[in-house]
Amino acid sequence: MPRLAANLSMMFNEVPFLQRFDAAAKAGFKGVEFLFPYDHPAAEIRQRLDDAGLRQVLFNMPPGDWAGGERGIACLPGRGAEFRDAVKTALDYAGTLGCDLVHCMAGIVPAGVARGTAAALYVANLSWAAEQAAAQGVKIVIEPINHRDMPGFFLNTMGQGADVVAALGFERVGLQFDIYHCQVTEGDVTKRMEALLPSIAHMQLADVPGRHEPGTGEIGWEYVLGRIDALGYAGWVGCEYRPAGDTVAGLKWRDHYGV
C-alpha cells in the first residue's frame, strides 16, 4: 500500500495553514508535504508536526519571486548568489523539520536566454546544492512540470529529469515523479514509472484534467496504485491535488482504491 502524504498547500484549505497539520493527522495521514514553509518559523512548524505525530517528507526551496511569476531560479542567469542563499535557507528548515528531501525548482527559461545556457546554469547550481544537501543528509529532488500548467518551465519530461539524476548521481539527486504532470505531458504513466524507478525518490498524485483527487478524471487509479505496489516503490506519495469540494469528504477515494 503506498504511503500517502497530505499536501498542506492544496489540501485542508478550510483552515489556516498551521491548523492543517492537526487536520491531516485526524484524517489519518502520517506524513505531510507543502510548497513553501518560509512564512512561518521552522521551530513553529516542527512543533505542529510533533504535536500531530506527523513526519515532514518534502518541501520546496525558495522559488524566487513567486508572486511575480517565477517558478525557481536554478536555470536563471545572474541569480547565483540568490540561489546559494536559497539553498542555505532550505537546508536550515530541513534540519529543524527533520526532512530529508528538498525540491529544487528549475525555473522558467527567460526570453532571450538560450536553452544551452539555461542547462549549464541549472546543472552547475543543482550540483552545488546537492553537495551542500548531502553533507546534511538531505537529498535534492527535481520535478518535471507539464507545459500546460507552467509554460516555459525548463524541465518537462520524466526522461529529462532522469537524465539529470543519472548525470549527478542518485545518491545526491532524485526524481520527483508526479503522476499528474506525467499524464498531461507524456502519458504512458506506469511504463515510465517502471523504467525510471531507480531514479525516483518521491511521487505525487492528482487526477487529470482538473488536478483533483483520484477518481475525478481520466486516470485508471486502481491499476496505477497497484503498479506502485507491484514495483516495490517504498517512498512517499504526496497527495498534491486540489480537492473538488470539502477535503475530508473527498478522501473517500482512499477507501475506494484500498489505500
Sine and cosine of phi, psi and omega as CSV:
sin_phi,cos_phi,sin_psi,cos_psi,sin_omega,cos_omega
0.00,0.00,0.82,-0.58,0.03,-1.00
-0.85,0.52,0.62,-0.79,0.09,-1.00
-0.99,0.10,0.92,-0.38,-0.09,-1.00
-1.00,-0.05,0.70,-0.72,0.10,-1.00
-0.89,-0.46,0.71,-0.71,0.04,-1.00
-0.98,0.21,0.72,-0.70,0.11,-0.99
-1.00,-0.01,0.94,-0.33,-0.14,-0.99
-0.99,0.16,-0.09,1.00,0.14,-0.99
-0.98,0.18,-0.47,0.88,-0.07,-1.00
-0.95,-0.32,-0.55,0.84,-0.06,-1.00
-0.99,-0.15,0.36,-0.93,0.06,-1.00
0.87,0.50,0.53,0.85,0.04,-1.00
-0.95,0.32,0.00,1.00,0.09,-1.00
-0.92,0.38,-0.30,0.95,0.00,-1.00
-0.78,-0.63,0.32,-0.95,0.04,-1.00
-0.87,0.49,0.35,-0.94,-0.16,-0.99
-0.80,0.60,-0.75,0.67,-0.09,-1.00
-0.94,0.35,-0.28,0.96,0.07,-1.00
-1.00,0.04,-0.17,0.99,-0.07,-1.00
-0.96,0.29,-0.41,0.91,0.02,-1.00
-0.89,0.46,-0.76,0.65,0.02,-1.00
-0.90,0.44,-0.63,0.78,0.02,-1.00
-0.89,0.46,-0.65,0.76,0.01,-1.00
-0.91,0.41,-0.67,0.74,0.02,-1.00
-0.89,0.45,-0.68,0.73,0.01,-1.00
-0.90,0.44,-0.47,0.88,0.02,-1.00
-0.99,0.10,0.02,1.00,0.10,-0.99
0.98,-0.17,0.05,1.00,0.02,-1.00
-0.98,0.18,0.56,-0.83,0.06,-1.00
-0.95,-0.31,-0.28,0.96,0.00,-1.00
-0.72,-0.70,0.42,-0.91,0.03,-1.00
-0.67,-0.75,0.42,-0.91,0.16,-0.99
-0.69,-0.73,0.22,-0.98,0.11,-0.99
-0.30,-0.95,0.12,-0.99,-0.01,-1.00
-0.95,0.30,-0.91,0.41,-0.15,-0.99
-0.70,-0.72,0.74,-0.68,0.01,-1.00
-0.99,-0.14,0.02,1.00,-0.37,-0.93
-0.97,0.24,-0.12,0.99,0.09,-1.00
-0.99,0.16,-0.10,0.99,-0.05,-1.00
-0.75,-0.67,0.60,-0.80,0.05,-1.00
-0.86,0.50,0.63,-0.78,-0.02,-1.00
-0.85,0.53,-0.62,0.78,-0.03,-1.00
-0.90,0.44,-0.56,0.83,0.01,-1.00
-0.93,0.36,-0.67,0.75,0.05,-1.00
-0.91,0.42,-0.66,0.75,0.01,-1.00
-0.87,0.50,-0.62,0.78,0.03,-1.00
-0.90,0.44,-0.65,0.76,0.04,-1.00
-0.90,0.44,-0.65,0.76,0.05,-1.00
-0.88,0.48,-0.74,0.67,-0.04,-1.00
-0.90,0.43,-0.68,0.73,-0.02,-1.00
-0.89,0.46,-0.57,0.82,-0.05,-1.00
-1.00,-0.03,-0.10,0.99,-0.03,-1.00
0.93,0.37,0.61,0.79,-0.08,-1.00
-0.94,-0.35,0.40,-0.91,0.11,-0.99
-0.95,-0.32,0.72,-0.70,0.11,-0.99
-0.99,0.12,0.87,-0.50,-0.12,-0.99
-0.95,-0.31,-0.30,0.95,-0.05,-1.00
-0.16,-0.99,0.57,-0.82,0.27,-0.96
-0.42,-0.91,0.13,-0.99,-0.08,-1.00
-0.99,-0.17,0.51,-0.86,0.20,-0.98
-0.90,0.43,0.37,-0.93,0.13,-0.99
-0.80,0.60,0.71,-0.70,-0.18,-0.98
-0.99,-0.16,0.18,0.98,-0.17,-0.99
1.00,0.03,-0.53,-0.85,-0.03,-1.00
-1.00,0.08,0.99,0.11,-0.05,-1.00
-0.87,0.49,-0.72,0.70,-0.02,-1.00
-0.89,0.45,-0.48,0.88,0.01,-1.00
-1.00,0.04,0.05,1.00,0.08,-1.00
0.97,-0.24,-0.05,1.00,0.03,-1.00
-0.96,0.27,0.58,-0.81,-0.03,-1.00
-0.74,-0.67,0.83,0.55,-0.09,-1.00
0.97,-0.24,0.37,-0.93,-0.07,-1.00
-0.77,-0.64,0.15,0.99,-0.11,-0.99
-0.89,0.45,-0.47,0.88,-0.03,-1.00
-0.96,-0.27,0.18,0.98,-0.08,-1.00
-1.00,-0.05,0.78,-0.63,0.05,-1.00
-0.90,0.44,0.55,-0.84,0.11,-0.99
0.97,0.25,0.22,0.98,-0.06,-1.00
-0.87,-0.49,0.35,0.94,-0.10,-1.00
-0.87,0.49,-0.72,0.70,-0.02,-1.00
-0.91,0.42,-0.66,0.75,0.04,-1.00
-0.90,0.44,-0.63,0.77,0.03,-1.00
-0.88,0.47,-0.72,0.70,-0.01,-1.00
-0.90,0.45,-0.62,0.79,0.08,-1.00
-0.90,0.44,-0.63,0.78,0.01,-1.00
-0.90,0.43,-0.64,0.77,0.04,-1.00
-0.88,0.48,-0.72,0.69,-0.01,-1.00
-0.88,0.47,-0.67,0.74,0.03,-1.00
-0.88,0.47,-0.73,0.68,-0.01,-1.00
-0.88,0.48,-0.66,0.75,-0.02,-1.00
-0.94,0.35,-0.52,0.85,0.11,-0.99
-0.88,0.47,-0.71,0.70,0.04,-1.00
-0.90,0.44,-0.68,0.73,-0.02,-1.00
-0.86,0.51,-0.65,0.76,0.01,-1.00
-0.89,0.45,-0.70,0.72,-0.01,-1.00
-0.94,0.35,-0.61,0.79,-0.06,-1.00
-0.99,0.10,-0.15,0.99,-0.04,-1.00
0.92,0.40,0.58,0.82,-0.07,-1.00
-0.97,-0.24,0.76,-0.64,-0.07,-1.00
-0.95,-0.30,0.15,0.99,0.12,-0.99
-0.77,-0.63,0.77,-0.64,0.07,-1.00
-0.76,-0.65,0.79,-0.62,-0.02,-1.00
-1.00,0.05,0.81,-0.58,0.10,-1.00
-0.98,-0.22,0.95,-0.32,0.04,-1.00
-0.96,0.28,0.70,-0.71,-0.09,-1.00
-0.94,0.34,-0.69,0.73,-0.04,-1.00
0.95,-0.32,0.28,-0.96,0.07,-1.00
-1.00,-0.05,0.81,-0.59,-0.06,-1.00
-0.91,0.41,0.85,-0.53,-0.03,-1.00
-0.91,0.41,0.48,-0.88,0.07,-1.00
-0.85,0.52,0.69,-0.72,0.03,-1.00
1.00,0.05,-0.07,1.00,0.03,-1.00
-0.99,-0.15,0.83,-0.55,0.00,-1.00
-0.91,0.42,0.59,-0.81,-0.01,-1.00
-0.87,0.49,-0.57,0.82,0.03,-1.00
-0.88,0.47,-0.63,0.78,0.05,-1.00
-0.91,0.42,-0.72,0.70,0.01,-1.00
-0.88,0.48,-0.64,0.77,-0.02,-1.00
-0.90,0.43,-0.69,0.73,-0.01,-1.00
-0.90,0.44,-0.68,0.74,0.03,-1.00
-0.90,0.43,-0.67,0.74,-0.03,-1.00
-0.87,0.49,-0.77,0.64,-0.05,-1.00
-0.91,0.41,-0.65,0.76,0.01,-1.00
-0.90,0.43,-0.72,0.70,0.00,-1.00
-0.92,0.40,-0.67,0.74,-0.02,-1.00
-0.90,0.43,-0.64,0.77,0.02,-1.00
-0.89,0.46,-0.69,0.73,0.03,-1.00
-0.89,0.45,-0.71,0.71,0.00,-1.00
-0.88,0.47,-0.65,0.76,-0.02,-1.00
-0.90,0.43,-0.60,0.80,0.03,-1.00
-0.91,0.41,-0.70,0.72,0.01,-1.00
-0.90,0.44,-0.67,0.75,-0.04,-1.00
-0.93,0.37,-0.68,0.73,-0.04,-1.00
-0.87,0.49,-0.58,0.82,0.02,-1.00
-0.90,0.44,-0.35,0.94,0.00,-1.00
-0.97,-0.25,0.06,1.00,-0.03,-1.00
0.98,0.20,0.42,0.91,-0.01,-1.00
-0.91,-0.41,0.60,-0.80,0.08,-1.00
-0.95,-0.31,0.70,-0.71,0.12,-0.99
-0.99,0.12,0.70,-0.72,0.11,-0.99
-0.88,-0.47,0.48,-0.88,0.00,-1.00
-0.82,-0.57,0.57,-0.82,-0.11,-0.99
-0.79,-0.62,0.89,-0.46,0.20,-0.98
-0.92,0.38,0.73,-0.69,-0.06,-1.00
-0.85,-0.53,0.65,-0.76,-0.15,-0.99
-0.93,0.37,0.44,-0.90,-0.09,-1.00
-0.95,0.32,-0.34,0.94,-0.03,-1.00
-0.98,0.19,-0.72,0.69,-0.02,-1.00
-0.97,0.24,-0.51,0.86,-0.09,-1.00
-0.66,-0.75,0.96,0.27,-0.03,-1.00
-0.85,0.53,0.69,-0.72,0.06,-1.00
1.00,0.06,-0.03,1.00,0.01,-1.00
-0.89,0.45,0.65,-0.76,-0.15,-0.99
-0.89,0.45,-0.63,0.78,-0.12,-0.99
-0.95,-0.32,0.90,-0.44,-0.10,-1.00
-0.92,-0.40,-0.61,0.79,-0.13,-0.99
-0.93,-0.38,0.43,-0.90,0.02,-1.00
-0.90,0.44,-0.57,0.82,0.04,-1.00
-0.89,0.45,-0.66,0.75,0.07,-1.00
-0.86,0.51,-0.71,0.70,0.01,-1.00
-0.89,0.45,-0.68,0.73,0.00,-1.00
-0.90,0.43,-0.57,0.82,0.04,-1.00
-0.90,0.43,-0.63,0.78,0.04,-1.00
-0.91,0.41,-0.69,0.73,0.03,-1.00
-0.86,0.51,-0.70,0.72,0.00,-1.00
-0.89,0.46,-0.62,0.79,-0.03,-1.00
-0.94,0.35,-0.59,0.80,-0.08,-1.00
-0.99,-0.14,-0.30,0.95,0.04,-1.00
0.99,-0.17,0.80,-0.60,-0.06,-1.00
-0.90,0.43,-0.38,0.92,0.02,-1.00
-0.92,0.39,-0.28,0.96,-0.03,-1.00
-0.90,-0.43,-0.54,0.84,-0.09,-1.00
-0.72,-0.70,0.70,-0.72,0.03,-1.00
-0.82,-0.58,0.32,-0.95,0.02,-1.00
-1.00,0.00,0.75,-0.66,0.12,-0.99
-0.99,-0.11,0.97,-0.26,-0.13,-0.99
-1.00,-0.08,0.98,-0.18,0.01,-1.00
-1.00,-0.08,0.91,-0.41,-0.07,-1.00
-0.88,0.48,-0.62,0.78,0.02,-1.00
-0.87,0.49,-0.79,0.61,-0.03,-1.00
-0.89,0.46,-0.64,0.77,0.00,-1.00
-0.89,0.46,-0.69,0.72,-0.02,-1.00
-0.90,0.43,-0.66,0.75,-0.01,-1.00
-0.91,0.41,-0.69,0.72,-0.11,-0.99
-0.99,0.12,-0.66,0.75,-0.21,-0.98
-0.77,-0.64,-0.53,0.85,-0.14,-0.99
0.95,0.33,-0.28,-0.96,0.02,-1.00
0.79,0.61,0.71,0.70,-0.21,-0.98
-0.87,0.50,-0.78,0.63,-0.14,-0.99
-0.95,0.30,-0.51,0.86,0.07,-1.00
-0.93,0.36,-0.61,0.79,0.06,-1.00
-0.93,0.38,-0.66,0.75,0.04,-1.00
-0.84,0.54,-0.72,0.69,-0.01,-1.00
-0.89,0.46,-0.72,0.70,-0.04,-1.00
-0.92,0.40,-0.56,0.83,-0.13,-0.99
-0.98,-0.22,0.10,1.00,-0.08,-1.00
-0.77,0.64,-0.65,0.76,0.00,-1.00
-0.88,0.48,-0.32,0.95,-0.01,-1.00
-1.00,-0.09,-0.21,0.98,-0.18,-0.98
-1.00,0.08,0.83,-0.56,0.05,-1.00
-0.95,-0.31,-0.31,0.95,-0.04,-1.00
-0.37,-0.93,0.54,-0.84,0.09,-1.00
-0.83,-0.56,0.37,-0.93,0.12,-0.99
-0.65,-0.76,0.36,-0.93,-0.02,-1.00
-0.65,-0.76,0.46,-0.89,0.19,-0.98
-0.16,-0.99,0.44,-0.90,0.00,-1.00
-1.00,0.10,0.30,-0.95,-0.03,-1.00
-0.88,-0.47,0.70,-0.71,0.28,0.96
-0.99,-0.16,-0.17,0.99,-0.19,-0.98
-1.00,0.08,-0.11,0.99,-0.09,-1.00
0.86,0.51,0.61,0.79,0.09,-1.00
-0.98,-0.18,-0.16,-0.99,-0.06,-1.00
-0.92,0.39,0.39,-0.92,0.06,-1.00
-0.80,0.60,0.64,-0.77,-0.02,-1.00
0.99,-0.14,-0.03,1.00,-0.02,-1.00
-0.97,-0.26,0.04,1.00,-0.07,-1.00
-0.54,-0.84,-0.59,-0.81,-0.23,-0.97
-1.00,-0.08,-0.20,0.98,-0.11,-0.99
-0.98,0.20,0.66,-0.75,0.06,-1.00
-1.00,0.09,1.00,0.05,-0.18,-0.98
-0.94,0.34,-0.54,0.84,0.02,-1.00
-0.85,0.53,-0.68,0.73,0.01,-1.00
-0.94,0.33,-0.73,0.69,-0.06,-1.00
-0.88,0.47,-0.74,0.68,-0.01,-1.00
-0.91,0.42,-0.59,0.81,0.06,-1.00
-0.90,0.44,-0.62,0.79,0.02,-1.00
-0.93,0.36,-0.59,0.81,0.06,-1.00
-0.84,0.54,-0.70,0.71,0.05,-1.00
-0.91,0.41,-0.73,0.68,-0.08,-1.00
-0.89,0.45,-0.53,0.85,0.00,-1.00
-0.98,0.22,-0.18,0.98,0.04,-1.00
0.99,0.16,0.36,0.93,0.04,-1.00
-0.90,0.43,0.80,-0.60,-0.11,-0.99
-0.94,-0.35,0.01,1.00,-0.03,-1.00
-0.99,0.10,-0.18,-0.98,0.02,-1.00
-1.00,0.04,0.44,-0.90,0.13,-0.99
-0.87,-0.50,0.94,-0.34,-0.03,-1.00
-0.98,0.17,0.73,-0.68,0.04,-1.00
-1.00,0.06,0.98,0.22,-0.05,-1.00
-1.00,-0.05,0.92,0.38,0.01,-1.00
-0.76,-0.65,0.36,-0.93,0.09,-1.00
-0.99,-0.11,0.92,-0.40,-0.02,-1.00
-0.82,0.57,0.66,-0.75,0.01,-1.00
-0.93,0.36,-0.40,0.92,0.05,-1.00
-0.56,-0.83,-0.72,-0.69,0.05,-1.00
-0.91,0.42,0.71,-0.71,-0.08,-1.00
-0.86,0.52,-0.78,0.63,-0.08,-1.00
-0.91,0.41,-0.68,0.73,0.03,-1.00
-0.87,0.50,-0.60,0.80,-0.02,-1.00
-0.95,0.31,-0.24,0.97,-0.03,-1.00
-0.96,0.26,0.01,1.00,0.07,-1.00
-0.86,0.51,-0.34,0.94,0.02,-1.00
-0.87,0.49,-0.48,0.88,-0.01,-1.00
-0.90,0.44,-0.66,0.75,0.04,-1.00
-0.94,0.35,-0.64,0.77,-0.03,-1.00
-0.87,0.50,-0.63,0.77,-0.03,-1.00
-0.99,-0.17,0.05,1.00,0.09,-1.00
0.95,0.32,0.61,0.79,0.04,-1.00
-0.83,-0.55,0.00,0.00,0.00,0.00
